[in-house]
Amino acid sequence: MSSLPLSVAALPIRRRHLIGGVPLLALGTVLPAGSPAETPLPGWTATRGGAGGRTLTVTTLAADGSGSLAAALAVPGARRIVFAVGGIIDLKRATLRIREPFVTIAGETAPSPGITLIRGGISVATHDVIVRHIRVRAGADGAAPQSGWEVDGLSCTAAHDVVIDHCSFAWATDENLSASGPRFDGGTTPDAWRAHTSRNITLTRNIIAEGLSHASHAKGEHSKGSLIHDNTTGILVAQNLYAHNHERHPLVKGGARVACVNNLIYDPGNRCLHYALNGVEWGDRAFVTGGMSIVGNVVRGGRSTRRGLPFLIVEGDGDLGLHMADNRAVHADGQPMHRIAILPTVRRPQVIDRPRPVVWPSGLRAIPAGQVEALVIAQAGARPWDRDAVDHRIVAEVREGTGRVIDDEREVGGYAVLANGPVAGKIRTR
């Protein structure tokens, strides 16, 4: 195990008074529409989603049927989906599937309190998709421990040219937010595999929190932030807030190529950033060296963080080309985390240090780590100008150094109930 310190020394901060050098009172101000925070971060994808197509209006909070979000998603052709209602869409343990390409879900257009999906998640299995300002709170929904109710908040499955931006994910019983797909479809070469799994996925400015730990997943403990699967390429994970997940901040699997930039990670449990190529899963195929650029991230331990947790774990059998710069990571007591731990299985993986980013989208500029906390806390998640009670609580816990990994959404209040039912109003043009 390596015990090298981080490349930039971690500095303890009095969390109740300052974050990133900014007074807490100043963090309540969210940058207005049209500011840099409302423009896309440069990723590998040039998708415009549904731009130039029809405008479809969601007029009901029913899970399906006329006027529903599901119905709008099923319409073929380019389309932008806006909302004339705000409130909760109960998926009743179903998955909302996006199979038709060229679509933008514009959650910012809904009247307050915006759109929240409960008791289910979203699957993206197509291309040219943009999802913004939607909350997904899957939950255990009373399912018995290890009973097999396994649901992602949002999963991109063999999808490409997708942007998931300014959304809030919590209480998944599988991953909260992932880029996934088959590992080895399409042929026998890495290029063929990459062309048949998720690629060009941009995950930015989201809240990814409180994956449920000992809940209904068949494997038992399964509080997971993000899985970036084997051989995925062109994945940007930037300016997200991860809070109270046991593992996967993110977990990057064998041969994947990922840039992790300016994320704020609070209270990681057993794993923080993690790269793993599992040789058993690869069989007799030649291992592919993965690539990660890890720049300007901030990690703070909390109540659930295990003692001795390193910033990055490299595990399994495959090698990793790695560029790291300007990361800050401390335990709850202010002590710096070790830089890397290597956990081999059959062979010891090699970490190949690179002086320049090995994976980096054109036009992306990292902000200094010292500015990350203030920026992410102010801007991450769905509708940061109109956060709901769950996001308010999570952000407050990050600010104050409180909270923990949970097993059930009922431990923190459970699903919200709108006393007066759905809220109707004019479509916002934010």
HELIX and SHEET records of a PDB file:
HELIX    1   1 LEU A   24  GLY A   28  5                                   5    
HELIX    2   2 PRO A   36  GLU A   38  5                                   3    
HELIX    3   3 LEU A   69  ALA A   74  1                                   6    
HELIX    4   4 GLY A  107  THR A  109  5                                   3    
HELIX    5   5 PRO A  190  ALA A  195  1                                   6    
HELIX    6   6 GLY A  279  TRP A  282  1                                   4    
HELIX    7   7 ALA A  369  GLN A  371  5                                   3    
HELIX    8   8 VAL A  372  GLN A  379  1                                   8    
HELIX    9   9 PRO A  384  ASP A  386  5                                   3    
HELIX   10  10 ALA A  389  GLU A  400  1                                  12    
HELIX   11  11 GLU A  409  VAL A  412  5                                   4    
SHEET    1   A 2 LEU A  18  ILE A  19  0                                        
SHEET    2   A 2 VAL A  22  PRO A  23 -1                                        
SHEET    1   B11 ARG A  54  VAL A  58  0                                        
SHEET    2   B11 ARG A  79  PHE A  83  1                                        
SHEET    3   B11 VAL A 103  ALA A 106  1                                        
SHEET    4   B11 HIS A 127  ARG A 132  1                                        
SHEET    5   B11 HIS A 160  ASP A 165  1                                        
SHEET    6   B11 ARG A 199  THR A 204  1                                        
SHEET    7   B11 THR A 233  ALA A 238  1                                        
SHEET    8   B11 ARG A 257  VAL A 261  1                                        
SHEET    9   B11 GLY A 290  VAL A 295  1                                        
SHEET   10   B11 LEU A 320  ALA A 325  1                                        
SHEET   11   B11 VAL A 351  ASP A 353  1                                        
SHEET    1   C 5 LEU A 177  SER A 180  0                                        
SHEET    2   C 5 LEU A 154  THR A 157  1                                        
SHEET    3   C 5 ILE A 115  VAL A 124  1                                        
SHEET    4   C 5 VAL A  85  ILE A  98  1                                        
SHEET    5   C 5 VAL A 423  ALA A 424 -1                                        
SHEET    1   D10 LEU A 177  SER A 180  0                                        
SHEET    2   D10 LEU A 154  THR A 157  1                                        
SHEET    3   D10 ILE A 115  VAL A 124  1                                        
SHEET    4   D10 ILE A 134  ARG A 137  1                                        
SHEET    5   D10 SER A 168  ALA A 170  1                                        
SHEET    6   D10 ILE A 207  ALA A 209  1                                        
SHEET    7   D10 LEU A 241  ALA A 243  1                                        
SHEET    8   D10 LEU A 264  TYR A 266  1                                        
SHEET    9   D10 VAL A 298  ARG A 300  1                                        
SHEET   10   D10 ARG A 328  VAL A 330  1                                        
SHEET    1   E 5 LEU A 227  ILE A 228  0                                        
SHEET    2   E 5 LEU A 251  LYS A 253  1                                        
SHEET    3   E 5 LEU A 273  LEU A 277  1                                        
SHEET    4   E 5 LEU A 312  GLY A 316  1                                        
SHEET    5   E 5 ILE A 340  PRO A 344  1                                        
END                                                                             
